[in-house]
């Protein structure tokens, strides 16, 4: 049975706005301009909402959901709109948390945690924690603008997840409202009707969940059902992380902070190719790395061509950047020496100067953005953060290159190699002569099938959104996919929360905003 809400509501925008205002939600906008602005995020997708609400307090989120349930209007939560999988666009009502629900409510230095509202920007949390000698661990590349609520929705990670963990590893507790209107505290042992039903559902499907879920760290796609297992404490809050606003809405969260080690050392390792660099990763994971990033000569060449200075790199055409931390330089250099001994690299550099380390990291950061603009055709997201267990990364990269060649496509992969996660923007011809996205669909389906051979995850940190939800049946068996629907029926039986994502998904080539040829002005 489908839990999908209707794509379009029979309720007019004026009635929706009036219903919200009666409940005390005053910052509501159904103007054409605002609806257009919120119809897109950083992804390929465009879905025009009926209206946008900007709650001023958590109580207004409850009021918004109450009105949506009464009128049967879909609800999509939105942070900064940095999603590149189409997680933050939807029909009905878009709820913007950034404008008002953007505060760090408190920081407990002794407990090393912060209580935050969902719209607080990552950089704002870091700024608040820094004077106490603390930091928030996960650090996505959009840290200057992405919100913690959005990171919770996607189970975001970033470059230093090896050292600090994924978003789910950094949520201490979370208060959410499910699609049923039930407010849940999320802690193990908390009385909750939904938690009880989910526990029953889990116990009835142990043979499905145990072998398929939680197999490796970057298995972000689908619902993280492993957190509901009895041996994992049945943590409802951890389960809701990464559910992309399809089961509940975040009201506030307590997140873990960490003390930043005073010394960082960067080990740069050179290899004949990026795939051979990936082959070396499993041996390095025996060491306490904070980050292990991979890139190849194409990104370095792009940065140089853009006029940026590139520090000396070891001999090679593929590199690993392995970062270690410690209390003293002697400690980090000793760890670095052990990393080098196990790396099998052509050549290496151990960098202790912070300025030079920052310049090397900028190759990775700047090159990633420039790579998408360096190809002969425009490059897009769509297949941009697949992950495999690190032991299979080298083989997956070789197969991925072959998939690109077979489909006459190009892209410049790079990524979080220590986690087996690969980023890439690809020059999909999103408009062919027939006006269809045949190559786009063919490539994504073929890549999903090949990824499944390695036990990989369609998403390693960005979430499935509209870009990959349709492909979940390639990654999971039919019983697991049915279980996603059963979970949705418990938490959001009316199917109002972020419809088209994860359960009863839209086709991944629907609602594309890059599918029309652009006309030059006369």
N, C-alpha and C positions, 0 to 999 in steps of 0.2 A: 504494500500500500504506500502511495506517495505521501510524503509530508510536505510537499512543495506548495508554497503560497502562489496565488495567481500572479503572473508576470505584471499585469496592470491591475490597479485597484479600481473598483467601481465608485469609490468615494472621490469626490472632487477635491482639488488642492485647498480650496477655500474652506470646505468642511473640516479637512484635516487640521489646518491652521487654527480654526476656531476651537476644535476639540482640545488642542494643545494649550491654547491660551486660557481656556476654562480651567485647566489643571495647573495653571501658574507658570507655564513655559512661555516666556514672553519673547525670547530671541528666536523667532521662527521666520523664515524667508522663503517665499515661493516665487520670487521674481525670475524672469527669464535669464537674466545675467547670472544670478547665484546658482540656479539649477545647471546652467552650462558650465560654470566654474567647477562645480562638484561632480560633474558627469564623468570626469576622467581622473586618473591618478598617474603615477609614473609608468604605467603599463601600456599595453597596446589597446586597451579596452575603453569603450565609451557607453555608459548607460545613464540616461537622464533621469534624475529622481523627480518626485512630485514636489518635494520641499526639503529644506535643510533646517535642522534644529540645533541650537548651540546651548546646551544645558549649563546653568550657572551653579548647580549643586547636584550631588548624587541623587537627592530626592527627585530632581527633575528627570533624571534618567528613568526612574521608576514610573514617573508620570507619563513619560514618552511611551514606554512599553505598554502601559495600561491603555493609552489612547490607541496605539497601534493594534492591540489585541481586540479592542472593541470594534474598530473600523476595518480590521483585517488588512492592514497596510504593512508591507514589508519594511524591515529596519536593517540598515547597514551602519555599523560603527566605523568611524574614520578618525585617524590621528592626523599626521602631517601629509598624508597622500603620497608617501614615498614608495608604496607597494608597486612592484613591477610584475605582479602576477594577477592584477585585477581584483585584489582582496577587498578594496575599499570603495568600490562603486556598486551601485545597485538601484533597483526601482523603489518606489515608495519614498521612505524617509531616510535621509542620510543624517547621522548624528555626529556633529563635529565637537570633539572634546578639547581641542587645542585652545580655543578662544578663552574659555573661562575655567575649565577644570585642569589647570596647568601648574599646580603648586606642589612643592615638596612640603608635606604637612609637618613632618618631624624627622629628626635623625637621632638615633640612639647609638652614640659612639661606643659604649661598652658592649652592646649587643652586636654592633656593626651591621645595622640595618636602617632602612629609611622607609617611612610611610608616605606613599605618593598618590596623587590623583592620576587618572589614566592619560590625561593630555600633557603631562610634564615632558618637556623635551630632554632627551638624553644628556645633552651638553649642560643643561640647567642643573640636573642632578649631579653631574660631575663637579660643577662649580660649587654647589652647596656642600659636597662631601670633602673636597680638597683641603680646606683649612683644618680639617680634623685628621688629616693624613690618610684619608680613605678614598676609595674610588669604586665606581660600579664596574663590574668586570666585563661583560659583553660589550663589544665596541664595533658595531656595524659602520660601514663607510659613510652612511648618512647621519652620523652621530650629531652633526650640528643642527639637525632639524627633525629627525625621527622621534617619535614619542615612545615612552615606556609601555603605554597601553597597546600601541601598535606592535611593539616587540613581543609583548605577551601573546597577542593574537597570532603571530607568525612563528613563535618560538625562535626568534632571531638569535644570531650567534656572533659573527664577526671574526676578525683575524686571530684574536687571542682566546678563542674558545678552548684550545688545548689547556691553557693555564687557568682560565676562569669559568669554564663551563658554558653551556647553552643558557638561554633565558629560563628554561624550566628548572635548571639547577640553581637559579638565583632568585626564585620566588619563595619567600618564607611562608607567606599566607596571602590569601586573596579573598575579597568579598565581591561576589558577582550576583547578578539576577538572571535566572534562567528564562527561557522563552515562556515557561508556564507562569511566570511572575514570582516564583519562589526565590527568596534571597538565601544564598548559601554562603557559609563562612569558609568552607573549603578544607578545614583541618581534619585530619584523620580522627574518627570517632565522633565528629559533629553529627547531631541528629538531623537528618534530611530525608524527605520522602524520595527525592530523586536519587540520592546516594544509595539508599536501600534498594531501589529498583535497579540501579546500575550494578550493584554488587550481585544481585540475583542473576542479572543478564551475564555478567562476567563468569560467575560460577557455572553457568549452564554452557559456557563456550570456552572452557579452559584449553581444550584441545585445538581450538582455532587461534587463541590469543598467544599462548606461550611460544609456539614455534615461529609465528609470523611477526610479532611486534617486539620492539626494543632490541633488535638484533645488533645494531651498532649506533654510535652516538648521533650521527647525522640522518637517522631515519625520521625525517620530519613529516613526510607525506601521510595523509590520512589522520584518523584520530589515534592518539597515543594510548591505546587501551592497556598497555603494560602497567600503567600507573594505578589501574583499578584492581590489579591482581592482589590476592591476600598476602603473598610474600613480599609485596612492595608497599604494604600499608594502606591500600585503597585511598590514596590521596586525591580527592576530587579536585583540589586546586591545581595540582600538577597535571591532571588529566585535561583540564580546561585550557591550559597553556597550549597554544598551537591549534586551537579549534576554530580560529579565524572568525570569531563572532557569530558562528553558526549555531551555538548551543546556549550561550549566555553573554551578558554584557558586563564588562569589568567596572566595578564601582570604585574600588581603591585596592591598593596592593602594598604589602610589605616586602621589600626586596633586600637582598643581601648586599652588603658592602664588604670590600676587602682592603687590607692594608697593602699599599703598593711597595714592593721591595725597592730599596734605594739604588740598586745597581742593575743595569741592563747591559747585556753583551749580545751582539749580533754575529752569528756565524753564517758567512756566505759561501755556498758550495757550488762548484761548477761541474757540469756533466755534458756529454756530447749532445744530448737532446733533452727536451722537457719530459718525454716519456721515460727516459733513463733516470732522470732526476726523481720521477715518481716511483720508479722501482726501488730506489734507495730509502724511501720513507719508512717502511716497516722497521728497519733496523734502528732508525733514529728515535722511534717512539719509546724505546726502552729508557730514554733519558728524560729528565724533567723539563720539557720544552714548554714555553708559554705560547709560542706561535711557530708554525712551519708553513711558509707560503711558497708557491711555485710559480715560475714565469719562464718565458723563453725569449730568444733573441728578437722576435718580432716586436714585442713590447718595448724592449730596450731601444731598438732602432726607431720606433715611433716617437719615443721621448726625445731622442737626439734630434730627429728631424723637426721636432717642434721647437727646437732651439734651447732646450733645457740641458743643464750640465749633468753629466752622468759620472759618478765616481768610478774608480777602477773596479772592475769585476774580475773574478777568477776566470781562467781559460774555460771556454765552454759555449754551448748554444742553449743550454737550459740551466736554471739555477734554483736552488732552495735557499730561502732566508729563514734560518732557525734562530729564534730568540730565546735566551735563558736569563733568569733573574736570580739575585742573591743578595746577601748582606754586604759582601765585599767584592772588589774586583778579583781578588785571588780566588774566591769561591766560584765566580762565574767563569773565569778563565779555565779553571780545572774542569768544570762541566763541559765547556767548549772543546777542550782537548779530547775528552772522551767522545764527544759527538763527531769530531773530525776523524778520530780513529775508526769509527764504525761507518763512516759515510761513503767510503769508496769513491770519492770525488776525484776529478782530474786535478783540481787545484782548489784552494780555499783561502778565505780571509777571515780573521777574527777581529771584529771592530768594537772597540770600547769607547771611542769618542762619540758623544751623543749627537753632535752636529753631523758627523759623517753618517751615523746610523740613520738619522732623520732624512738625510739626502738619499740614502739607499732605499728607505721605505717609500720615499716620494716616487721612485721609479715605478714601484708596484701600484701606488695610489693614482698617480697621474696617468700612467700608461693604460690602466684599466679603462679610464674615461676616454682617452684618445683613441684606443683601439677600435671602438665602434665607429669612429669617424674616419678611419684610415682605409677602409675597403672601397672597392670600386662602386659598390651599391650601398644604400643606407643599411645599417645593421640594427637589429631589433632584439628585444628580449623575447621570451616565449619558451625557450629551453635554456635557462641561464644558471641553474644552480643544482643540477643533479649531483648525487653523491653515491659513492660505493665504499664498502669496507676498504681501508687503506691498502690492504694486501693485494687488492685487485686494481689499484689505481693506474699503474703503468699499462696494463692490458686494456683497460677501459679507454684510456686516452688514445691508444693506437686504433682501437675499433671506432672510436668517435671520429678521428681524422678520416678514416675510410668512409664512414657514413656521410660526412661532409662532401668528400670527393664524389661519392656515388650520386649525390643529389645536386651536384654542381653548385655547392654552397661554400662559403668561406667564413671563418671566424678566428678569433685569437683567444684561445683558452688560457686561463690562469686560475689561481684560487687557493683555497685553504687545504693544501695537500696533506697536511698532518691529520686532517679530518676526512680526507677522501672527497672533498667537495670542489667541484670545478665550475667556474663562472665563464660565460662566453656570451657575446652578442653576435648574431648570425645575419648575413645579408639575404634574408628571405625575400623572394619576389612576391610580395603580398598582393600584387595585382597581376594576374596573367591575362592572356588574350581573351579568355572566356569570362573574366571578372571573378574567378574563383581563386581560392588559396590552396591549390592542389599540392604544390611543393611543400608548403608549410605543414599541411596535414600529413602528407606522406613521410616527411622527415621526422616529425614528432612521434608518429606511431612506430616507425622503424627504430628510433632511438629508445623508446620506452621498452620495446621488445628486447633489444640488445641489453639494455640496462638490467632487465629482469634476470638475464643469464648470470649476472654478477651479484644478484641479491641486493641491488641498489635501491635508492630512494629517488623518486622523481624530483623532490625538493630536499635540499640540505639545510635551508634556513629561510627561504622567502615564503614558504607556504605554497599550497596548491592553487588557491584562488580560481579564477576563470581559466587560467592558462593550462592547468594540469589535472583538474578534478576529473574530467572525463576519462583520463588515462589510468585512474586508480585500479580499474579492473585488470590492467596489465601487470600491476605490481602485486596485487592481493588476489586471493582466490575468491570465488563467488560467495562463499559463506562469510568471509571477512567483510566483503562489500555489503552484504545483507545486514551484517552486524552494525555497520555504520548507520544504516537506516533505522535500525532498532534503537540505537543510542539517540539518534535525532528525535525519534518518536517519544522518548522519555523526557528529554530536555526541552524540546521545541516542537510539540505535537502539531501545532498549526502551521509549521514551516515558514514562519515570518522572518526568522533571523538569517540575513545574508543569503537569500535564495539563489540557486544556481551554482553554489560553491559546496564542494565535498559530497553532499548527498543530493540525488536527482540533479546532477550537474548540467549546466549549459554546455553545448559543444564548444571546444576550445577555439574554434574559428568563427564563433558568433560574436557579434558586438565589437568586431575589430574596428578601430578608428583609423588604421593606416591602409584600409582596403580601397580607398578611392584615389584615383590619379589626381595629383595636384595641378591646378591650372595657374599659369603665370598671369599676372594682371596685364591688361592691354597697355 
